[in-house]
Amino acid sequence: MKLFESYGRLISSSYPAFLNKLGLNGPAARAEGATITDSDGKVFIDCIGGYGLFNVGHNNPAVIEALTDQ
């Protein structure tokens, strides 16, 4: 929970607050494409495009490959 709270305090207070309103009350257990899965297995559609990288989806293989190749 500390990581989730730190993210909200240091990086973006609106993103965790929005996810909290949807029912995600802690860090995601998994994020892939347009979905986030919590530790209970509940899947959320991440419809926030707040950061440029979010627009390509979580864990996008093309982005990971490009970063790894650098």
Secondary structure, DSSP 8 states (H G I E B T S, - for coil): -HHHHHHHHHT-SHHHHHHHHHT--S--SEEEBTEEE-TT--EEE-----SGGGGG-BT-HHHHHHHHH-
